[in-house]
Amino acid sequence: MTITGSITSQDVLRDGSGLVELTLPDADPQQRRDLEAAKWFQYRLYRGSALLYSSPHLTLSETRRTNDGALVVAGHP
């Protein structure tokens, strides 16, 4: 699945464990359902066509919605 648009990522330390959170405000409804049902995810950051970063496989640990309806996906290596 490819999601483009305004995606915010941050590293979070919770209970001594590292997590990565992606906030997806613009993902279409089917992509959101697919992500909520996933067991793991991986993300890649591009600038233009140049790959800047490729994450390891991240085990999905949490999905939640923000007050404005954005989907937040959290995972850990």
MMTF fields as JSON, N, C-alpha, C and O atoms, coordinates in Angstrom:
{
  "mmtfVersion": "1.0.0",
  "mmtfProducer": "UNKNOWN",
  "numBonds": 307,
  "numAtoms": 308,
  "numGroups": 77,
  "numChains": 1,
  "numModels": 1,
  "chainsPerModel": [1],
  "groupsPerChain": [77],
  "chainIdList": ["A"],
  "bondAtomList": [4, 2, 8, 6, 12, 10, 16, 14, 20, 18, 24, 22, 28, 26, 32, 30, 36, 34, 40, 38, 44, 42, 48, 46, 52, 50, 56, 54, 60, 58, 64, 62, 68, 66, 72, 70, 76, 74, 80, 78, 84, 82, 88, 86, 92, 90, 96, 94, 100, 98, 104, 102, 108, 106, 112, 110, 116, 114, 120, 118, 124, 122, 128, 126, 132, 130, 136, 134, 140, 138, 144, 142, 148, 146, 152, 150, 156, 154, 160, 158, 164, 162, 168, 166, 172, 170, 176, 174, 180, 178, 184, 182, 188, 186, 192, 190, 196, 194, 200, 198, 204, 202, 208, 206, 212, 210, 216, 214, 220, 218, 224, 222, 228, 226, 232, 230, 236, 234, 240, 238, 244, 242, 248, 246, 252, 250, 256, 254, 260, 258, 264, 262, 268, 266, 272, 270, 276, 274, 280, 278, 284, 282, 288, 286, 292, 290, 296, 294, 300, 298, 304, 302],
  "bondOrderList": [1, 1, 1, 1, 1, 1, 1, 1, 1, 1, 1, 1, 1, 1, 1, 1, 1, 1, 1, 1, 1, 1, 1, 1, 1, 1, 1, 1, 1, 1, 1, 1, 1, 1, 1, 1, 1, 1, 1, 1, 1, 1, 1, 1, 1, 1, 1, 1, 1, 1, 1, 1, 1, 1, 1, 1, 1, 1, 1, 1, 1, 1, 1, 1, 1, 1, 1, 1, 1, 1, 1, 1, 1, 1, 1, 1],
  "groupList": [{"groupName": "MET", "atomNameList": ["N", "CA", "C", "O"], "elementList": ["N", "C", "C", "O"], "formalChargeList": [0, 0, 0, 0], "bondAtomList": [1, 0, 2, 1, 3, 2], "bondOrderList": [1, 1, 2], "singleLetterCode": "M", "chemCompType": "L-PEPTIDE LINKING"}, {"groupName": "THR", "atomNameList": ["N", "CA", "C", "O"], "elementList": ["N", "C", "C", "O"], "formalChargeList": [0, 0, 0, 0], "bondAtomList": [1, 0, 2, 1, 3, 2], "bondOrderList": [1, 1, 2], "singleLetterCode": "T", "chemCompType": "L-PEPTIDE LINKING"}, {"groupName": "ILE", "atomNameList": ["N", "CA", "C", "O"], "elementList": ["N", "C", "C", "O"], "formalChargeList": [0, 0, 0, 0], "bondAtomList": [1, 0, 2, 1, 3, 2], "bondOrderList": [1, 1, 2], "singleLetterCode": "I", "chemCompType": "L-PEPTIDE LINKING"}, {"groupName": "GLY", "atomNameList": ["N", "CA", "C", "O"], "elementList": ["N", "C", "C", "O"], "formalChargeList": [0, 0, 0, 0], "bondAtomList": [1, 0, 2, 1, 3, 2], "bondOrderList": [1, 1, 2], "singleLetterCode": "G", "chemCompType": "PEPTIDE LINKING"}, {"groupName": "SER", "atomNameList": ["N", "CA", "C", "O"], "elementList": ["N", "C", "C", "O"], "formalChargeList": [0, 0, 0, 0], "bondAtomList": [1, 0, 2, 1, 3, 2], "bondOrderList": [1, 1, 2], "singleLetterCode": "S", "chemCompType": "L-PEPTIDE LINKING"}, {"groupName": "GLN", "atomNameList": ["N", "CA", "C", "O"], "elementList": ["N", "C", "C", "O"], "formalChargeList": [0, 0, 0, 0], "bondAtomList": [1, 0, 2, 1, 3, 2], "bondOrderList": [1, 1, 2], "singleLetterCode": "Q", "chemCompType": "L-PEPTIDE LINKING"}, {"groupName": "ASP", "atomNameList": ["N", "CA", "C", "O"], "elementList": ["N", "C", "C", "O"], "formalChargeList": [0, 0, 0, 0], "bondAtomList": [1, 0, 2, 1, 3, 2], "bondOrderList": [1, 1, 2], "singleLetterCode": "D", "chemCompType": "L-PEPTIDE LINKING"}, {"groupName": "VAL", "atomNameList": ["N", "CA", "C", "O"], "elementList": ["N", "C", "C", "O"], "formalChargeList": [0, 0, 0, 0], "bondAtomList": [1, 0, 2, 1, 3, 2], "bondOrderList": [1, 1, 2], "singleLetterCode": "V", "chemCompType": "L-PEPTIDE LINKING"}, {"groupName": "LEU", "atomNameList": ["N", "CA", "C", "O"], "elementList": ["N", "C", "C", "O"], "formalChargeList": [0, 0, 0, 0], "bondAtomList": [1, 0, 2, 1, 3, 2], "bondOrderList": [1, 1, 2], "singleLetterCode": "L", "chemCompType": "L-PEPTIDE LINKING"}, {"groupName": "ARG", "atomNameList": ["N", "CA", "C", "O"], "elementList": ["N", "C", "C", "O"], "formalChargeList": [0, 0, 0, 0], "bondAtomList": [1, 0, 2, 1, 3, 2], "bondOrderList": [1, 1, 2], "singleLetterCode": "R", "chemCompType": "L-PEPTIDE LINKING"}, {"groupName": "GLU", "atomNameList": ["N", "CA", "C", "O"], "elementList": ["N", "C", "C", "O"], "formalChargeList": [0, 0, 0, 0], "bondAtomList": [1, 0, 2, 1, 3, 2], "bondOrderList": [1, 1, 2], "singleLetterCode": "E", "chemCompType": "L-PEPTIDE LINKING"}, {"groupName": "PRO", "atomNameList": ["N", "CA", "C", "O"], "elementList": ["N", "C", "C", "O"], "formalChargeList": [0, 0, 0, 0], "bondAtomList": [1, 0, 2, 1, 3, 2], "bondOrderList": [1, 1, 2], "singleLetterCode": "P", "chemCompType": "L-PEPTIDE LINKING"}, {"groupName": "ALA", "atomNameList": ["N", "CA", "C", "O"], "elementList": ["N", "C", "C", "O"], "formalChargeList": [0, 0, 0, 0], "bondAtomList": [1, 0, 2, 1, 3, 2], "bondOrderList": [1, 1, 2], "singleLetterCode": "A", "chemCompType": "L-PEPTIDE LINKING"}, {"groupName": "LYS", "atomNameList": ["N", "CA", "C", "O"], "elementList": ["N", "C", "C", "O"], "formalChargeList": [0, 0, 0, 0], "bondAtomList": [1, 0, 2, 1, 3, 2], "bondOrderList": [1, 1, 2], "singleLetterCode": "K", "chemCompType": "L-PEPTIDE LINKING"}, {"groupName": "TRP", "atomNameList": ["N", "CA", "C", "O"], "elementList": ["N", "C", "C", "O"], "formalChargeList": [0, 0, 0, 0], "bondAtomList": [1, 0, 2, 1, 3, 2], "bondOrderList": [1, 1, 2], "singleLetterCode": "W", "chemCompType": "L-PEPTIDE LINKING"}, {"groupName": "PHE", "atomNameList": ["N", "CA", "C", "O"], "elementList": ["N", "C", "C", "O"], "formalChargeList": [0, 0, 0, 0], "bondAtomList": [1, 0, 2, 1, 3, 2], "bondOrderList": [1, 1, 2], "singleLetterCode": "F", "chemCompType": "L-PEPTIDE LINKING"}, {"groupName": "TYR", "atomNameList": ["N", "CA", "C", "O"], "elementList": ["N", "C", "C", "O"], "formalChargeList": [0, 0, 0, 0], "bondAtomList": [1, 0, 2, 1, 3, 2], "bondOrderList": [1, 1, 2], "singleLetterCode": "Y", "chemCompType": "L-PEPTIDE LINKING"}, {"groupName": "HIS", "atomNameList": ["N", "CA", "C", "O"], "elementList": ["N", "C", "C", "O"], "formalChargeList": [0, 0, 0, 0], "bondAtomList": [1, 0, 2, 1, 3, 2], "bondOrderList": [1, 1, 2], "singleLetterCode": "H", "chemCompType": "L-PEPTIDE LINKING"}, {"groupName": "ASN", "atomNameList": ["N", "CA", "C", "O"], "elementList": ["N", "C", "C", "O"], "formalChargeList": [0, 0, 0, 0], "bondAtomList": [1, 0, 2, 1, 3, 2], "bondOrderList": [1, 1, 2], "singleLetterCode": "N", "chemCompType": "L-PEPTIDE LINKING"}],
  "groupTypeList": [0, 1, 2, 1, 3, 4, 2, 1, 4, 5, 6, 7, 8, 9, 6, 3, 4, 3, 8, 7, 10, 8, 1, 8, 11, 6, 12, 6, 11, 5, 5, 9, 9, 6, 8, 10, 12, 12, 13, 14, 15, 5, 16, 9, 8, 16, 9, 3, 4, 12, 8, 8, 16, 4, 4, 11, 17, 8, 1, 8, 4, 10, 1, 9, 9, 1, 18, 6, 3, 12, 8, 7, 7, 12, 3, 17, 11],
  "groupIdList": [1, 2, 3, 4, 5, 6, 7, 8, 9, 10, 11, 12, 13, 14, 15, 16, 17, 18, 19, 20, 21, 22, 23, 24, 25, 26, 27, 28, 29, 30, 31, 32, 33, 34, 35, 36, 37, 38, 39, 40, 41, 42, 43, 44, 45, 46, 47, 48, 49, 50, 51, 52, 53, 54, 55, 56, 57, 58, 59, 60, 61, 62, 63, 64, 65, 66, 67, 68, 69, 70, 71, 72, 73, 74, 75, 76, 77],
  "secStructList": [7, 7, 7, 7, 1, 7, 7, 3, 3, 3, 3, 3, 3, 3, 6, 6, 3, 3, 3, 3, 3, 3, 3, 3, 1, 1, 7, 7, 2, 2, 2, 2, 2, 2, 2, 2, 2, 7, 1, 3, 3, 7, 7, 3, 3, 3, 3, 6, 6, 3, 3, 3, 3, 3, 7, 7, 7, 3, 3, 3, 3, 3, 3, 3, 3, 7, 6, 6, 1, 7, 3, 3, 3, 3, 3, 3, 7],
  "xCoordList": [0.854, 0.0, 0.899, 1.926, 0.525, 1.26, 0.337, -0.764, 0.787, 0.034, 0.897, 2.047, 0.35, 1.098, 0.376, -0.777, 1.053, 0.423, 1.116, 2.296, 0.395, 0.944, 0.966, -0.062, 2.14, 2.308, 3.347, 4.446, 3.006, 3.925, 4.435, 3.649, 5.747, 6.29, 7.045, 7.614, 7.04, 7.814, 8.218, 7.525, 9.349, 9.789, 9.29, 9.35, 8.802, 8.205, 8.821, 9.021, 9.12, 9.569, 8.435, 8.045, 7.901, 6.779, 7.111, 7.355, 7.121, 7.448, 8.818, 9.003, 9.769, 11.113, 11.28, 12.373, 10.216, 10.281, 10.125, 9.322, 10.895, 10.793, 9.636, 9.397, 8.929, 7.834, 8.012, 8.662, 7.444, 7.341, 5.858, 5.071, 5.471, 4.081, 3.999, 4.743, 3.096, 2.805, 1.401, 0.468, 1.24, -0.076, -0.461, 0.255, -1.596, -2.041, -3.348, -4.42, -3.283, -4.517, -5.267, -6.481, -4.551, -5.159, -5.384, -5.828, -5.096, -5.253, -6.724, -7.61, -6.97, -8.371, -8.943, -8.181, -10.275, -10.903, -10.487, -10.311, -10.327, -9.93, -8.508, -8.227, -7.617, -6.245, -6.22, -5.455, -7.03, -7.098, -7.574, -7.003, -8.611, -9.098, -8.026, -7.839, -7.317, -6.253, -5.154, -4.665, -4.761, -3.724, -4.188, -3.413, -5.419, -5.936, -5.974, -5.885, -6.105, -6.173, -4.802, -4.692, -3.763, -2.432, -1.783, -2.108, -0.868, -0.091, 1.265, 1.834, 1.772, 3.043, 2.99, 2.141, 3.925, 4.044, 5.493, 6.306, 5.784, 7.1, 6.864, 5.904, 7.703, 7.518, 8.82, 9.906, 8.692, 9.832, 9.578, 8.468, 10.611, 10.513, 11.269, 12.424, 10.604, 11.18, 11.184, 10.314, 12.147, 12.116, 12.215, 13.249, 11.103, 11.036, 11.078, 10.268, 12.017, 12.143, 13.297, 13.562, 13.989, 15.133, 14.665, 13.981, 15.04, 14.726, 15.644, 16.866, 15.054, 15.829, 15.967, 17.0, 14.927, 14.933, 13.954, 12.877, 14.337, 13.45, 13.472, 14.526, 12.314, 12.251, 12.353, 12.093, 12.729, 12.593, 11.105, 10.269, 10.775, 9.39, 9.029, 9.762, 7.916, 7.456, 6.187, 5.231, 6.168, 4.979, 3.954, 4.253, 2.766, 1.709, 1.324, 0.969, 1.394, 1.043, -0.191, -0.808, -0.565, -1.727, -2.18, -1.363, -3.475, -4.054, -5.076, -5.785, -5.144, -6.137, -6.468, -5.74, -7.559, -7.985, -7.778, -7.996, -7.358, -7.249, -8.606, -9.519, -8.739, -10.007, -10.408, -11.596, -9.424, -9.756, -9.89, -10.022, -9.856, -10.107, -8.886, -9.015, -7.687, -6.471, -6.242, -6.611, -5.634, -5.298, -3.849, -2.955, -3.618, -2.283, -1.972, -2.732, -0.865, -0.435, 0.871, 1.799, 0.972, 2.196, 2.731, 1.974, 4.048, 4.674, 6.071, 6.644, 6.62, 7.969, 8.693, 8.07, 10.039, 10.822, 10.755, 11.351],
  "yCoordList": [-1.16, 0.0, 1.22, 1.24, 2.224, 3.485, 4.59, 4.754, 5.343, 6.494, 7.718, 7.775, 8.675, 9.895, 11.051, 10.923, 12.167, 13.334, 13.724, 13.434, 14.371, 14.925, 13.852, 13.548, 13.28, 12.234, 12.721, 13.123, 12.688, 13.102, 11.861, 10.985, 11.777, 10.647, 11.181, 12.272, 10.398, 10.749, 9.488, 8.472, 9.567, 8.476, 8.783, 9.923, 7.759, 7.92, 6.89, 5.742, 7.276, 6.333, 6.149, 7.095, 4.929, 4.65, 3.409, 2.343, 3.53, 2.423, 1.82, 0.607, 2.662, 2.197, 1.55, 1.087, 1.502, 0.882, 1.943, 2.866, 1.804, 2.74, 2.39, 1.22, 3.405, 3.256, 4.275, 5.303, 3.998, 4.969, 5.232, 4.293, 6.501, 6.856, 7.608, 8.561, 7.173, 7.864, 8.436, 7.718, 9.702, 10.339, 10.568, 11.244, 10.003, 10.014, 10.783, 10.184, 12.089, 12.866, 12.707, 12.907, 12.347, 12.382, 11.019, 10.957, 9.93, 8.602, 8.34, 8.76, 7.632, 7.369, 6.305, 5.561, 6.22, 5.326, 3.856, 3.182, 3.35, 1.947, 1.733, 0.723, 2.658, 2.529, 2.547, 1.802, 3.37, 3.411, 2.076, 1.58, 1.488, 0.192, -0.884, -1.724, -0.853, -1.829, -1.702, -2.713, -0.48, -0.273, -0.705, -1.303, -0.421, -0.812, -2.329, -2.835, -3.061, -4.523, -5.186, -6.403, -4.416, -4.971, -5.471, -5.01, -6.413, -6.908, -6.194, -6.051, -5.754, -5.034, -4.042, -4.128, -3.097, -2.158, -1.727, -1.911, -1.16, -0.617, 0.683, 0.788, 1.664, 2.889, 3.354, 3.059, 4.082, 4.637, 6.122, 6.536, 6.904, 8.34, 8.698, 8.314, 9.428, 9.852, 11.366, 12.034, 11.894, 13.282, 13.192, 12.821, 13.546, 13.307, 11.808, 11.072, 11.346, 9.905, 9.298, 8.102, 10.107, 9.615, 9.054, 9.736, 7.813, 7.177, 7.753, 7.671, 8.339, 8.905, 7.934, 7.913, 7.122, 6.218, 5.083, 5.283, 3.891, 2.732, 2.113, 1.702, 2.05, 1.532, 0.007, -0.627, -0.577, -2.028, -2.37, -1.476, -3.659, -4.058, -3.676, -3.991, -3.009, -2.56, -3.32, -3.336, -3.942, -4.651, -3.624, -2.763, -3.722, -2.779, -2.976, -4.082, -1.901, -2.015, -1.221, -1.474, -0.251, 0.587, 1.367, 1.823, 1.509, 2.479, 3.288, 2.762, 4.564, 5.41, 6.577, 6.868, 7.226, 8.409, 9.653, 9.636, 10.729, 12.007, 12.695, 12.233, 13.789, 14.526, 15.029, 15.165, 15.305, 15.795, 14.674, 14.942, 13.398, 12.266, 11.638, 10.651, 12.175, 11.583, 10.222, 10.006, 9.318, 7.999, 8.031, 8.492, 7.547, 7.422, 5.929, 5.172, 5.509, 4.112, 4.059, 4.8, 3.203, 3.058, 1.647, 0.677, 1.546, 0.241, 0.242, 1.3, -0.939, -1.079, -2.174, -3.096, -2.069, -3.102, -4.446, -5.419],
  "zCoordList": [0.0, 0.0, 0.0, 0.679, -0.747, -0.776, -0.317, -0.844, 0.664, 1.14, 0.899, 1.336, 0.217, -0.035, 0.632, 1.043, 0.734, 1.331, 2.61, 2.804, 3.469, 4.706, 5.78, 6.385, 6.014, 7.017, 8.018, 7.634, 9.282, 10.332, 11.046, 11.405, 11.255, 12.014, 13.216, 13.178, 14.28, 15.464, 16.192, 16.143, 16.866, 17.731, 19.132, 19.59, 19.801, 21.12, 22.055, 21.659, 23.275, 24.285, 25.275, 25.958, 25.359, 26.239, 27.059, 26.493, 28.357, 29.261, 28.937, 29.037, 28.553, 28.258, 26.909, 26.582, 26.103, 24.784, 23.704, 23.837, 22.64, 21.536, 20.618, 20.316, 20.184, 19.226, 18.118, 18.31, 16.978, 15.901, 15.7, 15.572, 15.67, 15.405, 14.088, 13.853, 13.242, 11.991, 12.098, 12.456, 11.797, 11.782, 10.333, 9.593, 9.926, 8.539, 8.409, 8.487, 8.213, 8.146, 6.831, 6.784, 5.752, 4.427, 3.789, 2.642, 4.483, 3.889, 3.589, 4.334, 2.471, 2.141, 3.079, 3.697, 3.196, 4.176, 4.05, 5.065, 2.822, 2.663, 3.162, 3.806, 2.877, 3.369, 4.89, 5.503, 5.495, 6.96, 7.521, 8.492, 6.926, 7.401, 7.236, 8.117, 6.091, 5.86, 6.907, 7.412, 7.24, 8.251, 9.63, 10.376, 9.981, 11.295, 11.455, 12.574, 10.344, 10.388, 10.229, 10.38, 9.929, 9.673, 10.962, 12.056, 10.814, 11.952, 12.023, 13.105, 10.892, 10.839, 9.689, 8.802, 9.731, 8.627, 8.494, 9.399, 7.359, 7.068, 6.328, 5.565, 6.531, 5.78, 5.166, 5.666, 4.078, 3.363, 3.15, 2.815, 3.347, 3.131, 1.854, 1.667, 1.001, -0.272, -0.369, 0.188, -1.064, -1.522, -3.033, -3.588, -3.693, -5.126, -5.352, -4.788, -6.173, -6.401, -5.609, -5.729, -4.799, -4.023, -2.675, -1.912, -2.397, -1.117, -0.045, -0.162, 1.003, 2.101, 3.265, 3.934, 3.518, 4.67, 4.432, 3.87, 4.864, 4.838, 6.237, 6.723, 6.875, 8.238, 8.23, 7.208, 9.36, 9.492, 9.578, 9.7, 9.515, 9.743, 11.171, 12.108, 11.334, 12.642, 13.006, 12.231, 14.163, 14.635, 15.096, 15.923, 14.565, 14.916, 16.373, 16.783, 17.158, 18.567, 18.935, 19.97, 18.09, 18.433, 17.206, 16.406, 17.075, 16.141, 16.914, 17.771, 16.604, 17.253, 16.334, 15.384, 16.63, 15.884, 16.729, 17.941, 16.084, 16.773, 16.73, 16.046, 17.453, 17.466, 16.085, 15.795, 15.23, 13.886, 12.863, 11.669, 13.323, 12.433, 11.812, 11.089, 12.065, 11.523, 12.179, 13.334, 11.432, 11.95, 12.459, 11.749, 13.675, 14.231, 14.326, 14.931, 13.733, 13.734, 14.501, 14.177, 15.512, 16.296, 16.146, 16.134, 16.031, 15.904, 16.478, 16.734, 16.682, 17.23, 16.478, 15.952, 16.427, 15.71, 16.421, 15.96]
}
